[in-house]
Amino acid sequence: MSMPHRPPPIHMFLPSETVEMVMHYGSNFPSELAFEEEMTVLFSDMRGFTELAEQYTPREVYATINASLAAQTGIIRKHGGSVNKFLGDGLLACFSGNDSSSKALHAVVDMLSILPAREGRLLPCPVGFGLHFGHVLFGVLGDEERREFTVIGDVANTAARLCGIAHPFQALVTEAVVARLSDDVRQRHCAFLRAQSFKGKSQALDIYEVHAGG
């Protein structure tokens, strides 16, 4: 007698923050829910995705992206972070707590060490990273049919912009992240790169490059 197929647990498809909120509020989930927190936000994004998609089949591209995101997700979870959402060929992850910047930095160090070594197993999948620390709003967006618990604010936008200018397998972090690291970690893994201006920002940001070695 064949056993009926059981669906996978729902937490596999939702960020941990969303699962916690749903479990807490249950059927009384508020239509508007948002709370503020200081955290370190990490963005990753694949370089050259358009060219890759043009040269290979969708299934080959899918297998490559999935392998990269799976590796990143495992490393982020290992260092106490949570993947808030997948963004096609990249992701947004959050690190909370007093040591959020240290946890995020060490996650990136691991990814810079591990991901390049996997190049060539499937298709080329070079990734760039951006990290920023600050005050964010965690809020629920959507309506009764579809809602999403996501990070809102300048911190996420800045991390995304840093990720956007990072070269393949390069991680860029702001002074706000570096200032929260121990002297030993900062000297071992961070090197000042330049002051970077972004459209819409009144002041340039001091950005650092993360080095895996040291």
Residue frames as a rotation matrix with the C-alpha (Angstrom) as fourth column:
MET 1
0.578 0.816 0.000 0.00
0.816 -0.578 0.000 0.00
0.000 0.000 -1.000 0.00
SER 2
-0.304 -0.714 0.630 1.50
0.690 -0.621 -0.371 3.30
0.657 0.322 0.682 -1.10
MET 3
-0.142 0.163 -0.976 1.71
0.865 -0.459 -0.202 6.06
-0.481 -0.874 -0.076 1.45
PRO 4
0.801 0.458 0.386 0.33
0.588 -0.726 -0.358 9.48
0.116 0.513 -0.850 0.53
HIS 5
-0.199 -0.892 0.405 2.90
0.728 -0.411 -0.548 12.12
0.656 0.185 0.732 -0.25
ARG 6
0.444 0.280 -0.851 3.37
0.827 -0.495 0.268 14.53
-0.346 -0.823 -0.451 2.60
PRO 7
0.780 -0.171 0.602 4.02
0.228 -0.818 -0.528 18.17
0.582 0.549 -0.599 1.72
PRO 8
-0.291 -0.936 -0.199 7.36
0.672 -0.053 -0.738 19.59
0.680 -0.349 0.644 2.86
PRO 9
0.013 0.281 -0.960 7.25
0.927 -0.363 -0.094 21.70
-0.374 -0.889 -0.265 6.03
ILE 10
0.783 0.447 0.433 6.12
0.594 -0.745 -0.304 25.25
0.187 0.496 -0.848 5.30
HIS 11
0.732 -0.532 -0.425 9.17
-0.041 -0.657 0.752 26.76
-0.680 -0.534 -0.503 7.04
MET 12
-0.118 -0.785 0.608 11.28
0.728 0.348 0.590 25.58
-0.675 0.512 0.531 4.09
PHE 13
-0.097 0.188 0.977 9.60
0.931 -0.329 0.156 28.23
0.351 0.925 -0.143 1.93
LEU 14
0.792 0.441 0.422 9.46
0.256 -0.868 0.426 31.14
0.554 -0.230 -0.800 4.36
PRO 15
-0.232 -0.860 0.455 12.05
-0.215 -0.411 -0.886 33.28
0.949 -0.303 -0.089 6.17
SER 16
-0.512 -0.023 -0.858 12.46
0.703 0.562 -0.435 32.34
0.493 -0.827 -0.272 9.82
GLU 17
-0.979 0.162 -0.125 11.19
-0.060 -0.811 -0.583 35.78
-0.195 -0.563 0.803 10.90
THR 18
-0.433 0.863 -0.258 7.96
-0.757 -0.193 0.625 35.20
0.490 0.466 0.737 8.99
VAL 19
-0.162 0.337 -0.927 7.45
0.227 0.927 0.297 31.77
0.960 -0.163 -0.227 10.52
GLU 20
-0.794 -0.197 -0.576 8.00
0.593 -0.042 -0.804 33.19
0.134 -0.979 0.151 14.01
MET 21
-0.870 0.491 -0.043 5.46
-0.477 -0.860 -0.183 35.97
-0.127 -0.139 0.982 13.44
VAL 22
-0.221 0.815 -0.535 2.85
-0.579 0.332 0.745 33.58
0.785 0.475 0.399 12.03
MET 23
-0.294 0.056 -0.954 3.30
0.537 0.835 -0.116 31.19
0.790 -0.547 -0.276 14.94
HIS 24
-0.933 -0.133 -0.334 3.07
0.356 -0.476 -0.804 34.05
-0.052 -0.869 0.491 17.43
TYR 25
-0.734 0.650 -0.197 -0.03
-0.613 -0.759 -0.219 35.76
-0.292 -0.039 0.956 16.06
GLY 26
-0.697 0.478 0.536 -1.84
0.449 0.872 -0.193 32.84
-0.559 0.106 -0.822 14.43
SER 27
-0.141 0.757 0.639 -5.26
0.972 -0.019 0.236 33.78
0.191 0.654 -0.732 13.08
ASN 28
0.738 0.405 -0.540 -4.97
0.558 -0.816 0.151 37.19
-0.380 -0.412 -0.828 14.77
PHE 29
-0.301 -0.916 0.265 -2.14
0.915 -0.199 0.349 38.29
-0.267 0.347 0.899 12.49
PRO 30
0.129 0.379 -0.917 -2.37
0.242 -0.908 -0.341 42.11
-0.962 -0.178 -0.208 12.28
SER 31
0.800 0.248 0.547 -2.97
0.579 -0.076 -0.812 43.73
-0.160 0.966 -0.204 8.91
GLU 32
0.590 -0.681 0.435 -0.10
-0.237 -0.660 -0.713 46.14
0.772 0.318 -0.551 9.60
LEU 33
0.919 -0.368 -0.142 2.92
0.295 0.400 0.868 44.88
-0.263 -0.839 0.476 11.49
ALA 34
0.468 -0.821 0.327 6.31
0.203 -0.261 -0.944 46.55
0.860 0.508 0.044 11.64
PHE 35
0.922 -0.250 -0.297 9.06
0.263 -0.162 0.951 46.84
-0.286 -0.955 -0.083 14.21
GLU 36
0.719 -0.692 0.064 12.42
-0.509 -0.587 -0.630 48.59
0.473 0.421 -0.774 14.26
GLU 37
0.850 -0.513 0.120 15.77
0.289 0.646 0.707 46.97
-0.440 -0.566 0.697 14.88
GLU 38
0.348 -0.835 -0.427 19.47
-0.883 -0.445 0.151 47.53
-0.316 0.324 -0.892 14.34
MET 39
0.636 -0.137 0.760 20.98
0.165 0.985 0.040 44.87
-0.754 0.100 0.649 12.11
THR 40
-0.449 -0.788 -0.421 23.55
-0.480 -0.186 0.858 44.13
-0.754 0.587 -0.295 9.46
VAL 41
0.676 0.734 0.061 22.11
-0.251 0.307 -0.918 43.51
-0.693 0.605 0.392 6.01
LEU 42
-0.509 -0.832 0.221 23.86
-0.139 0.332 0.933 41.44
-0.849 0.444 -0.285 3.36
PHE 43
0.693 0.610 -0.385 23.09
-0.507 0.032 -0.861 41.46
-0.513 0.792 0.331 -0.35
SER 44
-0.454 -0.787 0.417 24.58
-0.002 0.469 0.883 39.07
-0.891 0.401 -0.214 -2.86
ASP 45
0.670 0.627 -0.397 24.15
-0.387 -0.162 -0.908 39.11
-0.634 0.762 0.134 -6.61
MET 46
0.254 -0.539 0.803 25.55
0.644 0.714 0.275 37.11
-0.721 0.447 0.529 -9.48
ARG 47
-0.107 -0.383 -0.918 27.66
-0.489 -0.784 0.384 38.89
-0.866 0.489 -0.104 -12.08
GLY 48
-0.770 -0.290 -0.568 27.03
-0.623 0.151 0.768 38.29
-0.137 0.945 -0.298 -15.79
PHE 49
-0.429 0.661 0.616 23.65
0.041 0.695 -0.717 36.62
-0.902 -0.283 -0.326 -15.33
THR 50
0.485 0.666 -0.567 22.22
-0.527 -0.295 -0.797 38.00
-0.698 0.685 0.208 -18.60
GLU 51
-0.089 -0.614 -0.784 25.06
-0.985 0.170 -0.020 36.57
0.145 0.771 -0.620 -20.65
LEU 52
-0.877 -0.225 0.425 24.78
-0.347 0.908 -0.236 33.24
-0.333 -0.354 -0.874 -18.85
ALA 53
-0.084 0.952 0.295 21.05
-0.070 0.290 -0.954 33.05
-0.994 -0.100 0.042 -19.52
GLU 54
0.487 0.248 -0.838 21.61
-0.784 -0.299 -0.544 33.71
-0.385 0.922 0.049 -23.22
GLN 55
-0.272 -0.776 -0.570 24.26
-0.932 0.359 -0.044 31.02
0.238 0.519 -0.821 -23.66
TYR 56
-0.986 -0.154 -0.059 22.76
-0.126 0.936 -0.328 28.11
0.105 -0.317 -0.943 -21.71
THR 57
-0.323 0.918 -0.228 19.44
0.300 0.328 0.896 26.38
0.898 0.221 -0.381 -21.23
PRO 58
0.197 0.482 0.853 17.11
-0.661 -0.578 0.479 27.50
0.724 -0.658 0.205 -18.44
ARG 59
0.953 0.182 -0.242 17.66
0.025 0.749 0.663 24.21
0.302 -0.638 0.709 -16.61
GLU 60
0.144 -0.973 -0.179 21.44
0.808 0.220 -0.546 24.61
0.571 -0.066 0.819 -16.70
VAL 61
-0.397 -0.236 0.887 21.15
-0.130 -0.942 -0.309 28.16
0.909 -0.238 0.344 -15.42
TYR 62
0.584 0.714 0.386 18.73
-0.540 -0.013 0.842 27.04
0.606 -0.700 0.378 -12.72
ALA 63
0.779 -0.325 -0.537 21.08
0.508 0.829 0.235 24.30
0.369 -0.456 0.810 -11.52
THR 64
-0.252 -0.943 0.219 23.98
0.637 -0.332 -0.696 26.75
0.728 -0.036 0.684 -11.32
ILE 65
-0.269 0.227 0.936 22.07
-0.460 -0.884 0.082 29.44
0.846 -0.409 0.342 -9.44
ASN 66
0.767 0.642 0.002 20.48
-0.336 0.399 0.853 26.92
0.547 -0.655 0.522 -7.09
ALA 67
0.455 -0.683 -0.571 23.85
0.749 0.641 -0.170 25.42
0.482 -0.351 0.803 -6.18
SER 68
-0.532 -0.682 0.502 25.30
0.331 -0.714 -0.617 28.87
0.779 -0.162 0.606 -5.47
LEU 69
-0.039 0.607 0.794 22.33
-0.645 -0.622 0.444 30.02
0.763 -0.494 0.416 -3.38
ALA 70
0.830 0.320 -0.457 22.28
0.068 0.755 0.652 26.74
0.553 -0.572 0.605 -1.46
ALA 71
-0.006 -0.922 -0.388 25.94
0.830 0.212 -0.515 27.17
0.557 -0.325 0.764 -0.54
GLN 72
-0.615 -0.201 0.762 25.39
-0.068 -0.950 -0.305 30.81
0.786 -0.239 0.570 0.49
THR 73
0.360 0.866 0.346 22.31
-0.531 -0.115 0.840 29.96
0.767 -0.486 0.419 2.55
GLY 74
0.678 -0.156 -0.718 24.13
0.502 0.812 0.298 27.25
0.537 -0.562 0.629 4.46
ILE 75
-0.426 -0.903 -0.046 27.00
0.714 -0.305 -0.631 29.59
0.556 -0.302 0.775 5.31
ILE 76
-0.419 0.357 0.835 24.65
-0.379 -0.904 0.196 32.40
0.825 -0.235 0.514 6.35
ARG 77
0.689 0.721 -0.076 22.72
-0.278 0.359 0.891 30.05
0.670 -0.592 0.448 8.64
LYS 78
0.308 -0.674 -0.671 25.98
0.756 0.602 -0.257 28.70
0.577 -0.428 0.695 10.09
HIS 79
-0.738 -0.669 0.087 26.90
0.520 -0.646 -0.559 32.24
0.430 -0.367 0.825 11.18
GLY 80
-0.566 0.547 -0.617 23.54
0.651 -0.163 -0.741 33.04
-0.506 -0.821 -0.265 12.72
GLY 81
-0.825 0.273 -0.495 21.99
-0.452 -0.844 0.288 34.94
-0.340 0.462 0.819 9.82
SER 82
-0.130 0.860 0.493 18.63
0.377 0.503 -0.778 34.52
-0.917 0.085 -0.389 8.14
VAL 83
-0.938 -0.100 0.331 17.85
0.345 -0.217 0.913 34.70
-0.019 0.971 0.238 4.42
ASN 84
-0.465 0.792 -0.395 14.96
-0.182 -0.522 -0.833 37.13
-0.867 -0.315 0.387 4.11
LYS 85
0.704 0.708 -0.052 14.40
-0.213 0.140 -0.967 36.57
-0.678 0.692 0.249 0.40
PHE 86
-0.266 -0.686 0.677 15.91
0.649 0.391 0.652 35.19
-0.712 0.613 0.341 -2.77
LEU 87
0.314 0.285 -0.906 16.26
-0.318 -0.867 -0.383 37.72
-0.895 0.408 -0.181 -5.55
GLY 88
0.893 0.039 -0.447 16.53
-0.443 0.240 -0.864 35.62
0.074 0.970 0.232 -8.69
ASP 89
0.509 -0.792 -0.336 20.30
0.337 0.543 -0.769 35.15
0.792 0.279 0.543 -8.86
GLY 90
-0.601 -0.706 0.374 21.01
-0.100 -0.397 -0.912 36.69
0.793 -0.586 0.168 -5.45
LEU 91
0.133 0.648 -0.750 19.69
0.793 0.385 0.473 37.07
0.595 -0.658 -0.462 -1.94
LEU 92
-0.013 -0.054 0.998 19.05
-0.506 -0.861 -0.053 39.41
0.862 -0.506 -0.016 0.98
ALA 93
0.104 -0.021 -0.994 20.11
0.669 0.741 0.054 38.20
0.736 -0.671 0.091 4.41
CYS 94
0.478 0.159 0.864 19.84
-0.439 -0.808 0.392 39.74
0.761 -0.567 -0.316 7.89
PHE 95
-0.239 -0.582 -0.777 22.04
0.620 0.525 -0.583 39.42
0.748 -0.621 0.235 10.95
SER 96
0.604 0.551 0.575 20.78
-0.140 -0.637 0.758 40.59
0.784 -0.539 -0.308 14.34
GLY 97
0.771 -0.258 -0.582 22.28
0.636 0.364 0.681 41.08
0.036 -0.895 0.444 17.79
ASN 98
0.785 -0.503 -0.361 25.19
-0.218 -0.770 0.600 43.04
-0.580 -0.392 -0.714 19.21
ASP 99
-0.285 -0.938 0.194 27.63
-0.164 0.248 0.955 41.01
-0.944 0.241 -0.225 17.10
SER 100
0.672 0.676 0.302 25.61
0.169 0.258 -0.951 41.20
-0.721 0.691 0.059 13.89
SER 101
0.727 -0.433 -0.533 28.40
-0.686 -0.494 -0.535 42.83
-0.031 0.754 -0.656 11.87
SER 102
-0.333 -0.879 0.340 30.95
-0.846 0.438 0.303 40.27
-0.415 -0.187 -0.890 13.03
LYS 103
-0.079 0.386 0.919 28.64
0.076 0.921 -0.381 37.40
-0.994 0.040 -0.102 12.11
ALA 104
0.888 0.455 -0.062 27.90
0.005 -0.144 -0.990 38.87
-0.460 0.878 -0.131 8.70
LEU 105
0.398 -0.828 -0.394 31.57
-0.913 -0.398 -0.086 39.58
-0.086 0.395 -0.915 8.03
HIS 106
-0.491 -0.611 0.621 32.61
-0.578 0.761 0.293 36.04
-0.652 -0.215 -0.727 8.87
ALA 107
0.358 0.674 0.647 29.82
0.219 0.613 -0.760 34.67
-0.908 0.413 0.072 6.68
VAL 108
0.924 -0.040 -0.380 31.17
-0.357 -0.445 -0.822 36.69
-0.136 0.895 -0.425 3.75
VAL 109
-0.050 -0.998 0.048 34.73
-0.959 0.061 0.278 35.59
-0.281 -0.033 -0.959 4.49
ASP 110
-0.283 0.019 0.959 33.58
-0.081 0.996 -0.043 31.97
-0.956 -0.089 -0.280 4.28
MET 111
0.720 0.637 0.275 31.73
0.234 0.151 -0.961 32.62
-0.653 0.756 -0.040 1.02
LEU 112
0.680 -0.545 -0.490 34.76
-0.731 -0.553 -0.400 34.33
-0.053 0.630 -0.775 -0.52
SER 113
-0.366 -0.841 0.399 36.81
-0.796 0.505 0.334 31.26
-0.482 -0.195 -0.854 0.41
ILE 114
-0.354 0.301 0.885 34.33
0.076 0.953 -0.294 28.59
-0.932 -0.037 -0.360 -0.67
LEU 115
0.619 0.783 -0.054 32.41
0.000 -0.069 -0.998 29.88
-0.785 0.618 -0.042 -3.69
PRO 116
0.357 -0.506 -0.785 35.36
-0.915 -0.357 -0.186 30.58
-0.186 0.785 -0.591 -6.05
ALA 117
-0.651 -0.653 0.387 36.64
-0.597 0.756 0.270 27.04
-0.469 -0.055 -0.882 -5.48
ARG 118
-0.137 0.703 0.698 33.34
0.263 0.705 -0.658 25.73
-0.955 0.094 -0.281 -6.85
GLU 119
0.239 0.187 -0.953 33.70
-0.743 -0.597 -0.303 27.58
-0.625 0.780 -0.004 -10.14
GLY 120
-0.466 -0.424 -0.777 33.53
-0.872 0.369 0.321 25.25
0.151 0.827 -0.542 -13.12
ARG 121
-0.847 0.222 0.483 31.58
-0.006 0.905 -0.426 22.45
-0.531 -0.364 -0.765 -11.46
LEU 122
0.219 0.902 0.372 28.49
0.697 0.122 -0.706 23.72
-0.682 0.415 -0.602 -13.24
LEU 123
0.455 -0.075 0.888 28.54
0.710 -0.571 -0.412 27.09
0.538 0.817 -0.206 -15.04
PRO 124
-0.698 -0.695 0.172 30.48
0.473 -0.629 -0.617 30.23
0.537 -0.350 0.768 -14.14
CYS 125
0.458 0.881 -0.121 28.73
0.638 -0.231 0.735 31.85
0.619 -0.414 -0.667 -11.16
PRO 126
-0.666 -0.746 -0.014 30.75
0.569 -0.496 -0.656 34.83
0.482 -0.445 0.755 -9.90
VAL 127
0.440 0.851 -0.286 29.03
0.801 -0.227 0.555 36.64
0.407 -0.473 -0.781 -7.04
GLY 128
-0.543 -0.528 0.653 29.39
0.114 -0.817 -0.565 40.12
0.832 -0.232 0.504 -5.54
PHE 129
0.032 0.505 -0.862 28.47
0.949 0.255 0.184 41.14
0.312 -0.825 -0.472 -1.99
GLY 130
-0.384 -0.116 0.916 27.45
-0.071 -0.986 -0.154 44.30
0.921 -0.124 0.370 -0.14
LEU 131
-0.057 0.326 -0.944 27.03
0.924 0.374 0.073 44.82
0.377 -0.868 -0.323 3.63
HIS 132
-0.475 -0.046 0.879 25.73
-0.170 -0.975 -0.143 47.72
0.864 -0.217 0.455 5.67
PHE 133
-0.515 0.267 -0.815 24.69
0.832 0.385 -0.400 48.18
0.206 -0.884 -0.420 9.30
GLY 134
-0.927 0.167 0.337 22.05
-0.227 -0.963 -0.147 50.42
0.300 -0.212 0.930 10.77
HIS 135
-0.603 0.784 0.148 18.46
-0.246 -0.005 -0.969 51.00
-0.759 -0.621 0.196 11.81
VAL 136
-0.924 0.328 -0.194 15.89
-0.102 0.276 0.956 49.10
0.367 0.903 -0.222 9.73
LEU 137
-0.209 0.928 0.307 12.17
-0.895 -0.055 -0.443 48.59
-0.394 -0.368 0.842 9.73
PHE 138
-0.997 0.039 0.069 10.98
0.058 0.952 0.300 44.99
-0.054 0.303 -0.951 9.53
GLY 139
-0.426 0.892 -0.149 7.47
-0.641 -0.414 -0.647 45.15
-0.639 -0.180 0.748 8.13
VAL 140
-0.391 0.438 0.809 4.72
0.557 0.813 -0.170 43.17
-0.733 0.384 -0.562 6.44
LEU 141
-0.646 0.174 -0.743 3.81
-0.606 -0.709 0.362 44.29
-0.464 0.684 0.563 2.93
GLY 142
-0.942 0.310 -0.133 0.84
0.100 0.633 0.768 43.15
0.322 0.709 -0.627 0.84
ASP 143
-0.274 0.925 0.261 -2.85
-0.890 -0.347 0.296 42.40
0.365 -0.151 0.919 1.28
GLU 144
0.265 0.480 0.837 -5.07
-0.817 0.573 -0.070 39.56
-0.513 -0.664 0.543 2.50
GLU 145
0.976 0.182 -0.123 -4.07
-0.219 0.766 -0.604 37.31
-0.016 0.617 0.787 -0.40
ARG 146
0.487 -0.872 -0.041 -0.31
0.679 0.408 -0.610 37.75
0.549 0.269 0.791 -0.39
ARG 147
0.950 -0.220 0.220 1.98
-0.309 -0.753 0.581 39.18
0.038 -0.620 -0.784 2.27
GLU 148
0.401 -0.890 -0.216 5.71
0.545 0.422 -0.725 39.34
0.737 0.173 0.654 2.71
PHE 149
0.912 -0.214 -0.350 7.80
0.251 -0.385 0.888 40.16
-0.325 -0.898 -0.297 5.78
THR 150
0.438 -0.743 0.505 10.73
0.768 0.018 -0.640 42.23
0.467 0.669 0.579 4.55
VAL 151
-0.160 -0.631 -0.759 13.43
0.831 -0.501 0.241 44.76
-0.533 -0.592 0.604 5.43
ILE 152
0.607 0.420 0.675 12.64
0.707 -0.673 -0.216 48.38
0.363 0.608 -0.706 4.66
GLY 153
0.867 -0.214 -0.451 14.88
0.112 -0.797 0.594 51.41
-0.486 -0.566 -0.666 4.79
ASP 154
0.720 -0.617 -0.319 18.16
-0.687 -0.569 -0.452 52.99
0.097 0.544 -0.833 3.77
VAL 155
-0.017 -0.775 0.632 20.32
-0.694 0.464 0.551 50.21
-0.720 -0.429 -0.545 5.23
ALA 156
0.233 0.179 0.956 18.98
0.392 0.882 -0.261 47.64
-0.890 0.435 0.136 2.78
ASN 157
0.985 0.165 0.057 19.21
0.123 -0.425 -0.897 50.11
-0.123 0.890 -0.439 -0.10
THR 158
0.490 -0.868 -0.079 22.83
-0.860 -0.496 0.119 50.92
-0.143 0.009 -0.990 0.70
ALA 159
-0.123 -0.504 0.855 23.81
-0.304 0.839 0.451 47.25
-0.945 -0.205 -0.256 0.98
ALA 160
0.567 0.415 0.712 22.17
0.523 0.486 -0.700 46.63
-0.636 0.769 0.058 -2.40
ARG 161
0.959 -0.235 -0.162 24.05
-0.283 -0.721 -0.633 49.54
0.032 0.652 -0.757 -3.97
LEU 162
0.107 -0.960 0.258 27.36
-0.851 0.046 0.523 48.28
-0.514 -0.276 -0.812 -2.62
CYS 163
0.023 -0.011 1.000 26.60
0.176 0.984 0.007 44.85
-0.984 0.175 0.025 -4.00
GLY 164
0.865 0.451 0.220 25.82
0.294 -0.100 -0.950 46.45
-0.406 0.887 -0.220 -7.35
ILE 165
0.753 -0.632 -0.184 29.31
-0.626 -0.599 -0.500 47.96
0.206 0.491 -0.847 -7.72
ALA 166
0.246 -0.671 0.700 31.23
-0.537 0.507 0.675 44.97
-0.807 -0.541 -0.236 -6.33
HIS 167
-0.200 -0.417 -0.887 33.37
-0.955 0.286 0.081 43.01
0.220 0.863 -0.455 -8.77
PRO 168
0.553 0.375 -0.744 33.02
-0.309 0.922 0.235 39.21
0.774 0.100 0.625 -9.10
PHE 169
0.449 -0.287 -0.846 33.86
0.731 0.663 0.163 37.58
0.514 -0.692 0.508 -5.77
GLN 170
-0.730 -0.573 0.374 34.36
0.239 -0.726 -0.645 40.96
0.641 -0.381 0.666 -4.13
ALA 171
0.243 0.777 -0.581 32.65
0.920 0.006 0.392 42.01
0.308 -0.630 -0.713 -0.89
LEU 172
-0.556 -0.337 0.759 32.23
0.170 -0.941 -0.294 45.70
0.813 -0.035 0.581 -0.04
VAL 173
0.132 0.554 -0.822 31.28
0.964 0.121 0.237 46.89
0.230 -0.823 -0.519 3.45
THR 174
0.511 0.138 0.848 30.64
0.108 -0.989 0.096 50.31
0.853 0.043 -0.520 4.95
GLU 175
-0.564 -0.696 0.445 32.42
-0.268 -0.356 -0.896 52.07
0.781 -0.624 0.014 7.78
ALA 176
0.115 0.714 0.691 29.32
-0.956 -0.110 0.272 51.38
0.270 -0.692 0.670 9.89
VAL 177
0.904 0.145 -0.403 30.06
-0.103 0.987 0.124 47.64
0.416 -0.070 0.907 9.64
VAL 178
0.110 -0.971 -0.214 33.82
0.333 0.239 -0.912 47.95
0.937 0.029 0.349 10.11
ALA 179
-0.320 -0.230 0.919 33.43
-0.612 -0.690 -0.386 50.13
0.723 -0.686 0.080 13.21
ARG 180
0.524 0.620 0.584 31.60
-0.849 0.325 0.417 47.29
0.069 -0.714 0.696 14.98
LEU 181
0.735 -0.342 -0.586 34.32
0.113 0.913 -0.391 44.71
0.669 0.221 0.710 14.39
SER 182
0.798 -0.564 -0.211 37.10
0.290 0.053 0.956 43.83
-0.527 -0.824 0.206 16.80
ASP 183
0.426 -0.725 -0.542 40.53
-0.745 -0.620 0.244 45.27
-0.513 0.300 -0.804 16.01
ASP 184
-0.468 -0.652 0.597 41.83
-0.245 0.745 0.621 41.82
-0.849 0.144 -0.508 15.16
VAL 185
0.082 0.588 0.805 39.03
0.714 0.529 -0.459 41.00
-0.696 0.612 -0.376 12.71
ARG 186
0.884 0.274 -0.380 39.17
0.004 -0.816 -0.578 44.45
-0.468 0.510 -0.722 11.15
GLN 187
0.159 -0.917 -0.366 42.92
-0.795 -0.339 0.504 44.30
-0.586 0.211 -0.782 10.55
ARG 188
-0.523 -0.386 0.760 42.79
-0.025 0.898 0.439 40.74
-0.852 0.210 -0.479 9.25
HIS 189
-0.304 0.530 0.791 39.90
0.818 0.571 -0.067 41.04
-0.487 0.627 -0.608 6.83
CYS 190
0.723 0.688 0.061 39.14
0.637 -0.630 -0.444 44.68
-0.267 0.360 -0.894 5.96
ALA 191
-0.518 -0.855 -0.014 41.08
0.757 -0.466 0.458 47.16
-0.399 0.226 0.889 3.85
PHE 192
0.126 0.550 -0.826 39.95
0.037 -0.834 -0.550 50.71
-0.991 0.038 -0.126 3.12
LEU 193
-0.061 -0.056 0.997 39.10
0.936 0.344 0.076 51.05
-0.347 0.937 0.031 -0.55
ARG 194
-0.830 -0.151 0.537 37.74
0.379 -0.860 0.342 54.55
0.410 0.487 0.771 -1.20
ALA 195
-0.579 0.733 -0.356 35.02
-0.062 -0.475 -0.878 57.05
-0.813 -0.486 0.320 -0.43
GLN 196
-0.820 0.353 0.450 32.04
0.568 0.405 0.717 56.22
0.071 0.844 -0.532 -2.63
SER 197
-0.720 0.630 -0.290 29.27
-0.516 -0.767 -0.382 58.61
-0.463 -0.125 0.877 -3.64
PHE 198
-0.686 0.603 0.406 25.80
0.701 0.699 0.146 57.33
-0.195 0.385 -0.902 -4.45
LYS 199
-0.701 0.519 0.489 23.01
0.020 -0.671 0.741 59.15
0.713 0.529 0.460 -6.21
GLY 200
0.355 0.933 0.048 20.52
0.074 -0.079 0.994 60.55
0.932 -0.350 -0.097 -3.71
LYS 201
0.531 -0.258 -0.807 22.97
0.846 0.217 0.487 60.51
0.050 -0.942 0.333 -0.78
SER 202
0.981 -0.076 0.181 24.29
-0.079 -0.997 0.008 63.83
0.179 -0.022 -0.984 0.51
GLN 203
0.346 -0.902 0.259 27.62
-0.868 -0.203 0.453 62.42
-0.356 -0.382 -0.853 1.71
ALA 204
0.121 -0.424 -0.898 30.07
-0.629 0.667 -0.400 59.89
0.768 0.613 -0.186 0.35
LEU 205
0.919 0.188 0.348 30.47
-0.386 0.608 0.694 56.62
-0.081 -0.772 0.631 2.25
ASP 206
-0.187 -0.982 0.035 33.81
-0.980 0.189 0.068 55.14
-0.074 -0.022 -0.997 3.25
ILE 207
0.858 0.496 -0.132 33.84
-0.511 0.852 -0.118 51.61
0.054 0.169 0.984 1.90
TYR 208
-0.145 -0.874 0.464 36.14
-0.838 0.358 0.412 48.71
-0.526 -0.329 -0.784 2.65
GLU 209
0.214 0.106 -0.971 36.98
-0.716 0.693 -0.082 45.53
0.665 0.713 0.224 0.79
VAL 210
0.633 0.064 0.771 36.79
-0.648 0.589 0.483 42.21
-0.423 -0.805 0.415 2.61
HIS 211
-0.124 -0.740 -0.661 39.72
-0.836 0.437 -0.332 39.80
0.534 0.512 -0.673 2.27
ALA 212
0.812 0.501 -0.300 39.25
-0.317 0.809 0.495 36.13
0.490 -0.307 0.816 3.06
GLY 213
0.283 -0.790 -0.543 42.88
0.554 0.597 -0.580 35.43
0.783 -0.137 0.607 3.91
GLY 214
0.023 -0.385 0.923 45.00
-0.511 -0.798 -0.320 36.74
0.859 -0.464 -0.215 6.74
